[in-house]
């Protein structure tokens, strides 16, 4: 009303940009399979697309009532071996990002 505009900083910490994140602790455990009809036989055949299905094993997200966000997953027990861990993040603008990291236990 009197020409004074105030600013409020909304993102003080890097996690303020995140609305949701989830983890698949063994990303390469489930192949993405599609069914394609064979043109010669007419029979359906299953084919691997070369990708894997993200299985949401843990997640943390903000709600209107609770704006907190967990920044660490609980302990996840697994057997020795090599794994691909996938982390999906959705930021406050709705952008969806996934990062896959190789882990040896």
C-alpha positions as CSV (number, residue, x, y, z in Angstrom):
1,X,0.0,0.0,0.0
2,X,2.8,2.4,0.8
3,X,5.2,1.2,-1.9
4,X,7.4,-0.9,0.4
5,X,8.1,-4.4,-0.9
6,X,9.7,-6.9,1.5
7,X,11.5,-10.1,0.6
8,X,11.6,-13.3,2.4
9,X,14.3,-15.9,1.7
10,X,12.5,-19.2,1.2
11,X,15.6,-21.4,0.5
12,X,18.2,-21.2,3.3
13,X,19.5,-24.8,2.9
14,X,20.0,-27.0,-0.2
15,X,17.2,-29.4,1.0
16,X,14.7,-26.5,0.9
17,X,14.6,-27.1,-2.9
18,X,13.4,-30.7,-2.5
19,X,9.8,-31.7,-2.1
20,X,10.2,-35.5,-2.3
21,X,12.9,-38.1,-2.6
22,X,13.0,-41.9,-2.7
23,X,15.5,-44.7,-2.9
24,X,15.7,-48.1,-4.7
25,X,18.5,-50.0,-2.9
26,X,18.8,-52.6,-5.7
27,X,17.9,-50.8,-8.9
28,X,19.0,-53.5,-11.3
29,X,16.9,-56.2,-9.6
30,X,13.8,-55.8,-11.9
31,X,14.2,-55.6,-15.7
32,X,11.7,-53.6,-17.7
33,X,10.0,-56.2,-19.9
34,X,7.6,-55.3,-22.7
35,X,5.4,-57.6,-24.8
36,X,5.5,-57.3,-28.6
37,X,3.5,-59.3,-31.0
38,X,5.7,-61.4,-33.4
39,X,4.7,-60.3,-37.0
40,X,5.4,-63.8,-38.4
41,X,3.7,-65.9,-35.8
42,X,1.2,-63.4,-34.3
43,X,2.3,-64.7,-30.9
44,X,3.2,-62.2,-28.1
45,X,6.9,-62.2,-27.1
46,X,8.6,-60.6,-24.1
47,X,11.6,-58.3,-24.7
48,X,13.8,-56.5,-22.3
49,X,14.0,-52.8,-23.1
50,X,17.5,-52.5,-21.7
51,X,16.2,-50.5,-18.7
52,X,15.2,-51.3,-15.2
53,X,12.1,-50.5,-13.1
54,X,12.6,-48.2,-10.2
55,X,11.1,-49.8,-7.1
56,X,10.4,-47.3,-4.4
57,X,11.7,-48.9,-1.2
58,X,11.9,-45.8,0.9
59,X,10.7,-42.2,0.6
60,X,10.4,-38.9,2.4
61,X,8.2,-36.0,1.2
62,X,6.7,-32.7,2.4
63,X,3.0,-32.1,3.0
64,X,1.1,-28.9,3.5
65,X,0.9,-29.6,7.2
66,X,4.4,-31.0,7.7
67,X,7.1,-29.3,5.8
68,X,9.9,-31.4,7.3
69,X,11.9,-33.8,5.1
70,X,14.0,-36.7,6.3
71,X,17.6,-36.4,4.9
72,X,18.8,-39.9,5.8
73,X,17.3,-43.2,5.1
74,X,17.0,-45.8,7.8
75,X,19.6,-48.6,7.9
76,X,19.0,-51.0,5.0
77,X,20.5,-54.5,5.5
78,X,21.8,-56.3,2.4
79,X,24.1,-59.2,1.6
80,X,27.6,-58.6,0.3
81,X,27.9,-57.8,-3.3
82,X,27.7,-55.0,-5.9
83,X,24.5,-53.0,-6.2
84,X,23.2,-50.1,-8.2
85,X,21.3,-47.7,-5.8
86,X,18.9,-45.3,-7.5
87,X,17.8,-42.1,-5.9
88,X,14.8,-40.1,-7.3
89,X,14.3,-36.5,-6.3
90,X,11.4,-34.1,-7.1
91,X,12.2,-30.4,-6.5
92,X,9.8,-27.6,-5.6
93,X,9.2,-26.9,-9.3
94,X,8.1,-30.4,-10.0
95,X,11.3,-31.5,-11.8
96,X,12.0,-35.2,-11.5
97,X,15.6,-36.4,-11.4
98,X,17.2,-39.8,-10.9
99,X,20.8,-40.6,-10.1
100,X,22.2,-44.2,-10.1
101,X,25.3,-45.0,-8.0
102,X,27.3,-48.2,-7.9
103,X,27.9,-49.5,-4.4
104,X,29.9,-52.4,-3.1
105,X,29.0,-54.0,0.2
